């Protein structure tokens, strides 16, 4: 299934979405290209090439990591679990506000944003709320459009809040 979508659907199902390999492969290739350009600049006597080498080498490391161990989002009947760069976050759907999309006015990139109960007093979350209208954002759209992912998460959130829904425990 394309970018690692779980084929399991329906109430109570666990769905897992993985970061787009195409996106990370592209970032990896571009980073390699710019590191090579930086090396060429250094060899040609331009010291500015070192900045390109250092900056884009970091892009190679991050993109390479994402290709080997892709970020993933797992949606269960009560939680969402995000795993990225060796870190794991689990959020209770019952503590999430509605999932919406926000378009970055600078680059046009769309993110899925939402409010989370524990975020209200944190400085970065207040800043995020001022910019995007929500305190939290997902770091990726996991191979879906932002609108499709927001719909999936809103359906899971509604099911988690439905009367008679069993809670983990």
C-alpha positions in Angstrom: 0.0 0.0 0.0 2.0 2.9 -1.3 3.7 4.6 1.6 3.1 1.9 4.2 -0.6 2.4 5.0 -2.1 -0.5 7.0 -4.8 -2.3 5.1 -6.9 -2.7 8.3 -9.9 -0.3 8.5 -13.0 0.0 10.5 -14.0 0.6 14.1 -11.4 -0.5 16.6 -8.8 -1.1 13.9 -5.2 -0.1 14.2 -4.0 1.9 11.2 -0.3 2.7 10.7 1.0 5.4 8.3 4.6 5.8 7.4 6.5 8.9 6.1 6.8 9.2 2.4 9.9 7.5 1.1 9.7 9.6 -2.1 9.9 12.9 -0.1 12.9 11.7 2.0 14.6 10.2 -1.1 14.3 13.5 -2.8 15.7 15.4 0.2 18.6 12.9 0.4 19.4 13.3 -3.3 19.3 17.1 -3.1 21.5 17.1 0.0 24.1 14.9 -1.7 24.0 17.2 -4.7 24.6 20.3 -2.5 27.4 18.6 -0.5 29.1 17.8 -3.8 28.7 21.4 -4.9 30.2 22.5 -1.6 33.2 20.2 -2.1 33.6 21.6 -5.6 33.5 25.2 -4.1 36.2 24.3 -1.5 38.4 22.7 -4.0 38.0 25.8 -6.2 39.2 28.0 -3.3 35.9 29.3 -2.0 35.6 28.8 1.7 31.9 29.4 1.7 31.6 25.8 0.4 32.2 24.6 3.9 28.9 26.0 5.0 27.1 24.1 2.3 29.0 20.9 3.2 28.1 21.1 6.9 24.4 22.2 6.4 23.6 19.7 3.7 25.5 16.8 5.3 23.1 17.2 8.2 20.3 16.8 5.6 21.9 13.6 4.4 22.0 12.2 8.0 18.3 13.1 8.7 17.0 12.0 5.3 19.1 8.8 5.5 17.7 8.0 9.0 14.2 8.6 7.7 14.8 6.2 4.8 16.2 3.5 7.1 13.7 4.0 10.0 10.8 5.9 8.6 8.6 8.1 10.9 5.2 6.5 11.5 1.8 7.4 12.9 -0.3 4.7 14.4 -4.0 5.4 15.0 -5.9 3.2 17.5 -9.4 3.4 18.8 -8.2 5.6 21.7 -4.7 7.0 20.9 -2.4 8.3 18.2 1.3 7.3 18.5 4.0 9.2 16.6 7.5 7.7 16.2 10.2 9.9 14.6 13.9 10.0 14.9 14.0 7.6 17.8 11.4 9.4 19.8 7.8 8.2 20.6 4.8 10.3 21.6 1.4 8.8 22.5 -1.6 11.2 22.7 -5.0 10.3 23.9 -7.6 11.1 21.2 -10.0 12.2 23.9 -7.6 15.0 24.8 -7.2 16.2 21.2 -9.3 19.0 19.7 -10.5 18.8 16.1 -7.8 18.1 13.6 -7.7 20.8 10.9 -5.2 21.9 8.3 -3.0 24.9 8.2 -1.2 26.2 5.1 2.2 27.9 5.6 1.9 31.2 3.8 5.6 31.3 3.0 6.0 27.9 1.2 2.5 26.6 0.8 3.2 23.4 2.8 0.2 22.1 4.6 0.2 20.6 8.1 -2.4 18.9 10.3 -2.8 21.0 13.4 -4.9 20.5 16.6 -5.1 21.5 20.2 -4.0 19.1 22.9 -5.1 19.4 26.6 -1.6 19.5 28.0 -0.3 22.2 25.7 -2.0 25.4 26.8 0.7 26.9 29.0 3.8 26.1 27.1 5.5 28.9 25.3 6.1 27.1 22.0 2.5 25.9 22.0 1.2 29.5 22.6 3.4 30.7 19.7 2.1 27.9 17.5 -1.5 28.8 18.4 -0.8 32.4 17.4 0.7 31.4 14.0 -1.4 28.4 13.0 -4.5 28.6 15.2 -3.7 25.4 17.1 -1.2 24.4 19.8 0.2 21.3 18.1 1.0 20.0 14.6 1.9 16.7 13.2 5.4 16.6 11.7 4.4 14.8 8.5 1.3 13.9 6.5 2.5 10.3 6.2 1.9 9.9 2.5 -1.6 11.4 2.6 -2.7 14.9 1.9 -3.1 17.0 5.0 -6.9 17.0 4.4 -7.1 13.2 4.1 -5.0 12.8 7.3 -7.1 15.3 9.2 -10.3 13.4 8.1 -8.8 10.0 9.3 -7.9 11.5 12.6 -11.2 13.3 13.1 -13.0 10.0 12.4 -10.9 8.2 15.0 -11.4 11.1 17.5 -15.2 10.9 17.0 -15.1 7.1 17.5 -13.0 7.5 20.7 -15.6 10.0 22.1 -18.6 7.9 21.1 -20.7 6.5 24.0 -19.8 2.9 24.8 -16.3 3.2 23.4 -14.0 1.2 25.6 -11.0 2.9 27.0 -7.5 1.5 27.4 -6.8 0.5 30.9 
